[in-house]
Amino acid sequence: MKITAKLDYTCRILCELAREYAKGEPVRIEQLSKAEGVPANFLAQMLGELRHAKLVISRRGTQGGFLLARPPAEITLLDIIEAVEGELFEFNGNGSTGGRSSRRLKQIWGEVREAAAAKARSYTLEIIAAKVDAEMYYI
């Protein structure tokens, strides 16, 4: 699995929405763009996809913007990956089971996918967003 720019940007934007969640006020695209360094034109498309995946909601008008659809503790990294990229470690093999190793490899890829999914499920937006403020850099 490659970590695409789209997935990275999406995670960063959702972290910003998680940090703003307690305020209960919508966050505007311009604020998200500035806070996370994500191009505003890309944000609109991305937020539309997240709304379709029911991870965010939008409000229109002068006081409008975007909010998380549920609390940050209820949105996992796996939810985000699946919304943006689809299934984690999707098998794109030719479907052939003719080789000597194909059946065993398919089983192993399934085990790797399950282990990665379990780890991604263990990280919530609440956990991810909290780490940003706690980071320390030493010189």
N, CA, C and O atoms as a DFTB+ gen file, in Angstrom:
556 C
 N C O
     1  1       0.844      -1.185       0.000
     2  2       0.000       0.000       0.000
     3  2       0.882       1.239       0.000
     4  3       1.822       1.344       0.788
     5  1       0.581       2.148      -0.866
     6  2       1.269       3.433      -0.876
     7  2       0.441       4.445      -0.094
     8  3      -0.790       4.428      -0.137
     9  1       1.133       5.321       0.616
    10  2       0.440       6.413       1.297
    11  2       0.425       7.569       0.298
    12  3       1.446       8.221       0.078
    13  1      -0.718       7.813      -0.295
    14  2      -0.831       8.849      -1.311
    15  2      -0.905      10.235      -0.672
    16  3      -1.214      10.373       0.511
    17  1      -0.620      11.245      -1.468
    18  2      -0.760      12.628      -0.996
    19  2      -2.211      12.880      -0.590
    20  3      -2.476      13.581       0.386
    21  1      -3.136      12.312      -1.334
    22  2      -4.559      12.496      -1.022
    23  2      -4.885      11.947       0.361
    24  3      -5.596      12.595       1.129
    25  1      -4.375      10.762       0.688
    26  2      -4.631      10.173       1.999
    27  2      -3.960      10.996       3.095
    28  3      -4.560      11.245       4.141
    29  1      -2.730      11.416       2.860
    30  2      -2.022      12.236       3.842
    31  2      -2.757      13.549       4.090
    32  3      -2.971      13.930       5.240
    33  1      -3.141      14.236       3.032
    34  2      -3.889      15.497       3.168
    35  2      -5.200      15.265       3.922
    36  3      -5.567      16.050       4.797
    37  1      -5.896      14.190       3.580
    38  2      -7.175      13.901       4.226
    39  2      -6.998      13.694       5.724
    40  3      -7.766      14.229       6.524
    41  1      -5.995      12.924       6.102
    42  2      -5.735      12.695       7.527
    43  2      -5.425      14.005       8.237
    44  3      -5.905      14.239       9.346
    45  1      -4.629      14.859       7.608
    46  2      -4.267      16.136       8.225
    47  2      -5.490      17.030       8.409
    48  3      -5.650      17.662       9.453
    49  1      -6.336      17.082       7.411
    50  2      -7.544      17.915       7.487
    51  2      -8.484      17.387       8.568
    52  3      -9.046      18.165       9.340
    53  1      -8.655      16.075       8.624
    54  2      -9.524      15.498       9.645
    55  2      -8.952      15.714      11.046
    56  3      -9.712      15.868      12.002
    57  1      -7.637      15.728      11.180
    58  2      -7.029      16.039      12.481
    59  2      -7.367      17.465      12.902
    60  3      -7.666      17.716      14.069
    61  1      -7.319      18.385      11.966
    62  2      -7.669      19.775      12.290
    63  2      -9.135      19.863      12.697
    64  3      -9.475      20.569      13.647
    65  1     -10.008      19.149      11.984
    66  2     -11.424      19.137      12.371
    67  2     -11.599      18.487      13.740
    68  3     -12.474      18.893      14.505
    69  1     -10.789      17.493      14.057
    70  2     -10.859      16.854      15.380
    71  2     -10.457      17.831      16.473
    72  3     -11.074      17.861      17.539
    73  1      -9.422      18.636      16.216
    74  2      -8.986      19.607      17.221
    75  2     -10.037      20.696      17.440
    76  3     -10.105      21.280      18.521
    77  1     -10.846      20.969      16.436
    78  2     -11.893      21.998      16.526
    79  2     -13.254      21.432      16.946
    80  3     -14.198      22.191      17.167
    81  1     -13.357      20.130      17.053
    82  2     -14.641      19.462      17.286
    83  2     -15.369      19.960      18.532
    84  3     -16.578      20.189      18.492
    85  1     -14.655      20.126      19.619
    86  2     -15.287      20.503      20.893
    87  2     -15.978      21.863      20.823
    88  3     -16.921      22.114      21.573
    89  1     -15.525      22.729      19.942
    90  2     -16.139      24.054      19.804
    91  2     -17.533      23.970      19.197
    92  3     -18.364      24.848      19.431
    93  1     -17.794      22.929      18.425
    94  2     -19.105      22.762      17.812
    95  2     -19.400      23.717      16.671
    96  3     -20.533      23.782      16.195
    97  1     -18.407      24.451      16.230
    98  2     -18.585      25.418      15.140
    99  2     -17.975      24.879      13.850
   100  3     -16.915      24.254      13.885
   101  1     -18.627      25.110      12.718
   102  2     -18.051      24.666      11.444
   103  2     -16.714      25.357      11.163
   104  3     -16.498      26.506      11.548
   105  1     -15.836      24.640      10.495
   106  2     -14.522      25.166      10.129
   107  2     -14.526      25.418       8.633
   108  3     -14.896      24.550       7.842
   109  1     -14.112      26.608       8.260
   110  2     -14.115      27.004       6.852
   111  2     -12.916      26.412       6.109
   112  3     -11.876      26.130       6.705
   113  1     -13.078      26.232       4.822
   114  2     -12.021      25.673       3.976
   115  2     -10.737      26.486       4.086
   116  3      -9.647      25.917       4.135
   117  1     -10.855      27.800       4.125
   118  2      -9.670      28.651       4.193
   119  2      -8.871      28.379       5.471
   120  3      -7.640      28.356       5.442
   121  1      -9.565      28.175       6.581
   122  2      -8.898      27.884       7.854
   123  2      -8.200      26.523       7.797
   124  3      -7.070      26.379       8.263
   125  1      -8.875      25.536       7.228
   126  2      -8.282      24.210       7.096
   127  2      -7.040      24.252       6.215
   128  3      -6.017      23.641       6.528
   129  1      -7.144      24.975       5.117
   130  2      -6.032      25.095       4.186
   131  2      -4.815      25.725       4.847
   132  3      -3.693      25.243       4.698
   133  1      -5.049      26.796       5.570
   134  2      -3.957      27.496       6.243
   135  2      -3.344      26.651       7.361
   136  3      -2.122      26.583       7.484
   137  1      -4.175      26.016       8.165
   138  2      -3.693      25.244       9.312
   139  2      -2.859      24.040       8.890
   140  3      -1.886      23.699       9.562
   141  1      -3.223      23.400       7.798
   142  2      -2.555      22.158       7.408
   143  2      -1.760      22.253       6.108
   144  3      -1.156      21.269       5.682
   145  1      -1.752      23.421       5.476
   146  2      -0.957      23.581       4.261
   147  2      -1.457      22.746       3.095
   148  3      -0.670      22.249       2.289
   149  1      -2.764      22.598       3.015
   150  2      -3.377      21.837       1.926
   151  2      -4.039      22.827       0.975
   152  3      -4.769      23.711       1.422
   153  1      -3.796      22.695      -0.342
   154  2      -4.412      23.614      -1.299
   155  2      -5.942      23.648      -1.178
   156  3      -6.591      22.602      -1.136
   157  1      -6.504      24.846      -1.122
   158  2      -7.947      25.018      -0.915
   159  2      -8.769      24.371      -2.020
   160  3      -9.828      23.807      -1.744
   161  1      -8.304      24.439      -3.271
   162  2      -9.085      23.848      -4.362
   163  2      -9.160      22.331      -4.239
   164  3     -10.157      21.725      -4.633
   165  1      -8.122      21.720      -3.699
   166  2      -8.109      20.276      -3.467
   167  2      -9.032      19.917      -2.303
   168  3      -9.674      18.866      -2.304
   169  1      -9.085      20.803      -1.314
   170  2      -9.906      20.574      -0.116
   171  2     -11.386      20.408      -0.437
   172  3     -12.052      19.527       0.106
   173  1     -11.888      21.251      -1.311
   174  2     -13.317      21.196      -1.631
   175  2     -13.699      19.823      -2.168
   176  3     -14.711      19.254      -1.759
   177  1     -12.897      19.292      -3.076
   178  2     -13.152      17.968      -3.638
   179  2     -13.043      16.894      -2.554
   180  3     -13.900      16.016      -2.448
   181  1     -11.999      16.974      -1.767
   182  2     -11.751      15.998      -0.723
   183  2     -12.875      16.000       0.321
   184  3     -13.338      14.939       0.740
   185  1     -13.306      17.183       0.734
   186  2     -14.359      17.281       1.734
   187  2     -15.687      16.753       1.198
   188  3     -16.493      16.204       1.950
   189  1     -15.907      16.919      -0.090
   190  2     -17.097      16.337      -0.714
   191  2     -17.096      14.818      -0.605
   192  3     -18.125      14.209      -0.312
   193  1     -15.935      14.208      -0.840
   194  2     -15.814      12.755      -0.715
   195  2     -16.011      12.307       0.735
   196  3     -16.641      11.283       0.999
   197  1     -15.470      13.082       1.662
   198  2     -15.614      12.738       3.080
   199  2     -17.060      12.886       3.542
   200  3     -17.524      12.133       4.397
   201  1     -17.764      13.855       2.976
   202  2     -19.185      14.010       3.298
   203  2     -19.966      12.807       2.767
   204  3     -20.850      12.283       3.445
   205  1     -19.635      12.380       1.566
   206  2     -20.291      11.207       0.973
   207  2     -20.019       9.949       1.813
   208  3     -20.881       9.078       1.928
   209  1     -18.818       9.862       2.399
   210  2     -18.447       8.725       3.245
   211  2     -18.981       8.865       4.675
   212  3     -18.742       8.007       5.524
   213  1     -19.705       9.955       4.925
   214  2     -20.311      10.235       6.235
   215  2     -19.282      10.418       7.355
   216  3     -19.535      10.063       8.506
   217  1     -18.112      10.980       7.001
   218  2     -17.112      11.315       8.007
   219  2     -17.201      12.784       8.401
   220  3     -16.810      13.153       9.508
   221  1     -17.714      13.626       7.503
   222  2     -17.915      15.038       7.817
   223  2     -19.318      15.456       7.392
   224  3     -19.964      14.805       6.571
   225  1     -19.763      16.558       7.976
   226  2     -21.000      17.194       7.548
   227  2     -20.670      18.632       7.183
   228  3     -19.678      19.194       7.648
   229  1     -21.505      19.210       6.354
   230  2     -21.259      20.597       5.957
   231  2     -22.451      21.454       6.315
   232  3     -23.591      20.993       6.374
   233  1     -22.148      22.722       6.553
   234  2     -23.191      23.719       6.790
   235  2     -22.968      24.854       5.804
   236  3     -21.841      25.291       5.574
   237  1     -24.049      25.313       5.239
   238  2     -23.971      26.403       4.257
   239  2     -24.114      27.756       4.917
   240  3     -24.503      27.866       6.080
   241  1     -23.796      28.771       4.159
   242  2     -24.024      30.128       4.622
   243  2     -22.764      30.804       5.128
   244  3     -21.673      30.235       5.097
   245  1     -22.941      32.031       5.594
   246  2     -21.797      32.824       6.043
   247  2     -21.118      32.219       7.265
   248  3     -19.918      32.411       7.462
   249  1     -21.864      31.497       8.082
   250  2     -21.291      30.829       9.245
   251  2     -21.041      29.348       8.960
   252  3     -20.866      28.546       9.878
   253  1     -21.028      29.005       7.683
   254  2     -20.899      27.614       7.283
   255  2     -19.475      27.096       7.315
   256  3     -18.529      27.818       7.628
   257  1     -19.356      25.831       6.983
   258  2     -18.071      25.161       6.957
   259  2     -18.278      23.674       7.159
   260  3     -19.327      23.127       6.820
   261  1     -17.268      23.027       7.714
   262  2     -17.300      21.576       7.877
   263  2     -17.049      21.178       9.320
   264  3     -16.300      21.836      10.042
   265  1     -17.693      20.082       9.729
   266  2     -17.532      19.498      11.054
   267  2     -17.415      17.988      10.900
   268  3     -17.870      17.420       9.907
   269  1     -16.811      17.351      11.875
   270  2     -16.809      15.895      11.883
   271  2     -18.236      15.403      12.083
   272  3     -19.007      16.015      12.822
   273  1     -18.588      14.316      11.437
   274  2     -19.932      13.758      11.544
   275  2     -20.153      13.034      12.870
   276  3     -21.292      12.869      13.307
   277  1     -19.072      12.605      13.504
   278  2     -19.154      11.957      14.817
   279  2     -17.904      12.316      15.615
   280  3     -16.950      12.857      15.055
   281  1     -17.898      12.027      16.889
   282  2     -16.762      12.407      17.729
   283  2     -15.435      11.825      17.219
   284  3     -15.422      10.736      16.644
   285  1     -14.326      12.534      17.423
   286  2     -13.018      12.060      16.958
   287  2     -12.641      10.675      17.493
   288  3     -11.901       9.940      16.838
   289  1     -13.136      10.321      18.660
   290  2     -12.839       9.006      19.232
   291  2     -13.545       7.876      18.489
   292  3     -13.216       6.706      18.680
   293  1     -14.514       8.222      17.643
   294  2     -15.281       7.213      16.914
   295  2     -14.869       7.077      15.457
   296  3     -15.426       6.244      14.741
   297  1     -13.913       7.869      15.001
   298  2     -13.441       7.797      13.613
   299  2     -12.024       7.229      13.633
   300  3     -11.116       7.814      14.222
   301  1     -11.852       6.081      12.981
   302  2     -10.551       5.424      12.995
   303  2      -9.761       5.726      11.726
   304  3     -10.305       6.176      10.717
   305  1      -8.474       5.465      11.815
   306  2      -7.619       5.600      10.642
   307  2      -8.097       4.666       9.539
   308  3      -8.018       5.011       8.360
   309  1      -8.589       3.491       9.906
   310  2      -9.125       2.568       8.903
   311  2     -10.336       3.167       8.198
   312  3     -10.475       3.018       6.984
   313  1     -11.217       3.843       8.937
   314  2     -12.373       4.515       8.319
   315  2     -11.901       5.499       7.244
   316  3     -12.472       5.574       6.156
   317  1     -10.852       6.245       7.574
   318  2     -10.331       7.263       6.656
   319  2      -9.720       6.608       5.431
   320  3      -9.995       7.017       4.303
   321  1      -8.893       5.592       5.646
   322  2      -8.253       4.895       4.525
   323  2      -9.307       4.336       3.584
   324  3      -9.206       4.498       2.368
   325  1     -10.314       3.681       4.138
   326  2     -11.356       3.079       3.302
   327  2     -12.167       4.137       2.557
   328  3     -12.587       3.905       1.424
   329  1     -12.392       5.299       3.182
   330  2     -13.137       6.365       2.520
   331  2     -12.353       6.948       1.345
   332  3     -12.934       7.307       0.321
   333  1     -11.042       7.038       1.497
   334  2     -10.204       7.686       0.485
   335  2      -9.678       6.707      -0.561
   336  3      -9.714       6.992      -1.758
   337  1      -9.191       5.552      -0.107
   338  2      -8.496       4.635      -1.004
   339  2      -9.243       3.339      -1.297
   340  3      -8.866       2.599      -2.205
   341  1     -10.291       3.060      -0.542
   342  2     -10.972       1.781      -0.695
   343  2     -10.394       0.758       0.259
   344  3      -9.813       1.114       1.285
   345  1     -10.549      -0.494      -0.072
   346  2     -10.113      -1.574       0.815
   347  2      -8.608      -1.524       1.050
   348  3      -7.829      -1.262       0.134
   349  1      -8.222      -1.775       2.275
   350  2      -6.821      -1.820       2.657
   351  2      -6.173      -3.066       2.049
   352  3      -6.678      -4.174       2.232
   353  1      -5.080      -2.900       1.343
   354  2      -4.360      -4.001       0.698
   355  2      -5.279      -4.831      -0.183
   356  3      -5.371      -6.049      -0.029
   357  1      -5.947      -4.174      -1.089
   358  2      -6.830      -4.876      -2.006
   359  2      -6.002      -5.787      -2.897
   360  3      -4.997      -5.354      -3.461
   361  1      -6.404      -7.026      -3.030
   362  2      -5.679      -7.987      -3.840
   363  2      -6.027      -7.765      -5.300
   364  3      -7.185      -7.896      -5.696
   365  1      -5.017      -7.427      -6.102
   366  2      -5.238      -7.174      -7.523
   367  2      -4.623      -8.259      -8.386
   368  3      -4.343      -8.037      -9.563
   369  1      -4.413      -9.423      -7.810
   370  2      -3.857     -10.532      -8.575
   371  2      -4.796     -10.939      -9.683
   372  3      -5.947     -10.504      -9.730
   373  1      -4.305     -11.766     -10.564
   374  2      -5.140     -12.160     -11.708
   375  2      -6.228     -13.158     -11.324
   376  3      -6.997     -13.604     -12.176
   377  1      -6.290     -13.508     -10.037
   378  2      -7.340     -14.417      -9.586
   379  2      -7.005     -15.880      -9.824
   380  3      -7.768     -16.764      -9.436
   381  1      -5.879     -16.137     -10.454
   382  2      -5.481     -17.503     -10.756
   383  2      -5.020     -18.223      -9.499
   384  3      -4.302     -17.651      -8.679
   385  1      -5.420     -19.441      -9.351
   386  2      -4.940     -20.275      -8.255
   387  2      -4.102     -21.414      -8.818
   388  3      -3.932     -22.445      -8.167
   389  1      -3.578     -21.230     -10.028
   390  2      -2.866     -22.305     -10.714
   391  2      -1.438     -22.533     -10.269
   392  3      -0.921     -23.638     -10.432
   393  1      -0.783     -21.532      -9.713
   394  2       0.609     -21.713      -9.317
   395  2       0.740     -22.463      -8.007
   396  3      -0.205     -22.531      -7.221
   397  1       1.913     -23.026      -7.776
   398  2       2.156     -23.799      -6.553
   399  2       2.040     -22.940      -5.302
   400  3       1.638     -23.432      -4.248
   401  1       2.385     -21.673      -5.408
   402  2       2.427     -20.794      -4.231
   403  2       1.216     -19.877      -4.109
   404  3       1.061     -19.203      -3.091
   405  1       0.364     -19.838      -5.113
   406  2      -0.701     -18.825      -5.136
   407  2      -1.664     -18.932      -3.967
   408  3      -2.033     -17.911      -3.387
   409  1      -2.072     -20.116      -3.610
   410  2      -3.029     -20.279      -2.517
   411  2      -2.413     -19.815      -1.185
   412  3      -3.059     -19.126      -0.395
   413  1      -1.161     -20.205      -0.957
   414  2      -0.489     -19.816       0.295
   415  2      -0.253     -18.316       0.334
   416  3      -0.450     -17.691       1.376
   417  1       0.168     -17.725      -0.784
   418  2       0.397     -16.278      -0.814
   419  2      -0.897     -15.503      -0.589
   420  3      -0.901     -14.479       0.093
   421  1      -1.983     -15.988      -1.158
   422  2      -3.267     -15.326      -0.950
   423  2      -3.631     -15.333       0.535
   424  3      -4.137     -14.342       1.061
   425  1      -3.371     -16.451       1.202
   426  2      -3.623     -16.549       2.641
   427  2      -2.737     -15.561       3.409
   428  3      -3.216     -14.880       4.317
   429  1      -1.469     -15.480       3.057
   430  2      -0.539     -14.570       3.737
   431  2      -0.947     -13.125       3.517
   432  3      -0.954     -12.336       4.461
   433  1      -1.286     -12.763       2.284
   434  2      -1.725     -11.378       2.024
   435  2      -2.961     -11.048       2.851
   436  3      -3.096      -9.925       3.335
   437  1      -3.852     -11.999       3.016
   438  2      -5.039     -11.791       3.855
   439  2      -4.672     -11.556       5.312
   440  3      -5.266     -10.710       5.979
   441  1      -3.686     -12.311       5.809
   442  2      -3.228     -12.125       7.188
   443  2      -2.573     -10.766       7.369
   444  3      -2.785     -10.103       8.385
   445  1      -1.776     -10.347       6.388
   446  2      -1.128      -9.033       6.448
   447  2      -2.190      -7.941       6.432
   448  3      -2.098      -6.974       7.189
   449  1      -3.191      -8.088       5.578
   450  2      -4.273      -7.101       5.506
   451  2      -5.004      -6.997       6.839
   452  3      -5.290      -5.893       7.301
   453  1      -5.309      -8.131       7.462
   454  2      -6.014      -8.121       8.742
   455  2      -5.181      -7.481       9.845
   456  3      -5.710      -6.737      10.671
   457  1      -3.880      -7.766       9.864
   458  2      -3.010      -7.166      10.877
   459  2      -2.926      -5.652      10.691
   460  3      -2.991      -4.898      11.662
   461  1      -2.783      -5.214       9.442
   462  2      -2.717      -3.770       9.167
   463  2      -4.048      -3.102       9.490
   464  3      -4.069      -1.997      10.031
   465  1      -5.152      -3.758       9.167
   466  2      -6.473      -3.197       9.461
   467  2      -6.676      -3.066      10.965
   468  3      -7.220      -2.067      11.433
   469  1      -6.242      -4.069      11.724
   470  2      -6.382      -4.007      13.182
   471  2      -5.569      -2.844      13.744
   472  3      -6.041      -2.132      14.630
   473  1      -4.374      -2.648      13.244
   474  2      -3.537      -1.542      13.721
   475  2      -4.171      -0.203      13.333
   476  3      -4.238       0.704      14.163
   477  1      -4.635      -0.065      12.090
   478  2      -5.273       1.182      11.643
   479  2      -6.556       1.446      12.424
   480  3      -6.899       2.600      12.682
   481  1      -7.265       0.381      12.803
   482  2      -8.487       0.520      13.589
   483  2      -8.181       1.003      15.005
   484  3      -9.038       1.603      15.654
   485  1      -6.966       0.746      15.488
   486  2      -6.606       1.124      16.856
   487  2      -6.301       2.615      17.003
   488  3      -6.270       3.132      18.120
   489  1      -6.078       3.301      15.897
   490  2      -5.815       4.744      15.934
   491  2      -7.088       5.505      15.597
   492  3      -7.675       5.312      14.532
   493  1      -7.508       6.369      16.509
   494  2      -8.665       7.222      16.246
   495  2      -8.172       8.633      15.963
   496  3      -7.015       8.961      16.228
   497  1      -9.045       9.454      15.430
   498  2      -8.688      10.859      15.215
   499  2      -8.341      11.537      16.530
   500  3      -7.480      12.416      16.565
   501  1      -8.990      11.147      17.593
   502  2      -8.688      11.725      18.898
   503  2      -7.220      11.466      19.271
   504  3      -6.528      12.365      19.749
   505  1      -6.764      10.252      19.053
   506  2      -5.379       9.885      19.362
   507  2      -4.410      10.593      18.424
   508  3      -3.408      11.153      18.868
   509  1      -4.703      10.569      17.147
   510  2      -3.796      11.151      16.154
   511  2      -3.669      12.661      16.349
   512  3      -2.559      13.193      16.346
   513  1      -4.781      13.345      16.516
   514  2      -4.760      14.810      16.661
   515  2      -4.079      15.230      17.953
   516  3      -3.434      16.277      17.992
   517  1      -4.207      14.443      19.003
   518  2      -3.600      14.793      20.290
   519  2      -2.085      14.734      20.234
   520  3      -1.421      15.496      20.936
   521  1      -1.522      13.860      19.426
   522  2      -0.072      13.710      19.350
   523  2       0.605      14.940      18.764
   524  3       1.758      15.214      19.095
   525  1      -0.069      15.678      17.916
   526  2       0.531      16.859      17.289
   527  2       0.967      17.858      18.341
   528  3       2.083      18.374      18.285
   529  1       0.096      18.136      19.303
   530  2       0.418      19.109      20.340
   531  2       1.471      18.589      21.317
   532  3       2.163      19.377      21.961
   533  1       1.593      17.272      21.427
   534  2       2.508      16.695      22.401
   535  2       3.906      16.471      21.854
   536  3       4.807      16.117      22.613
   537  1       4.114      16.668      20.553
   538  2       5.429      16.430      19.965
   539  2       6.453      17.390      20.518
   540  3       6.182      18.573      20.722
   541  1       7.633      16.860      20.755
   542  2       8.738      17.666      21.242
   543  2       9.929      17.451      20.316
   544  3      10.215      16.324      19.913
   545  1      10.604      18.511      19.991
   546  2      11.794      18.421      19.165
   547  2      12.995      18.863      19.969
   548  3      12.980      19.926      20.589
   549  1      14.026      18.054      19.960
   550  2      15.235      18.351      20.718
   551  2      16.378      18.629      19.753
   552  3      16.518      17.979      18.717
   553  1      17.178      19.597      20.115
   554  2      18.342      19.944      19.293
   555  2      19.599      19.476      19.991
   556  3      20.700      19.665      19.473
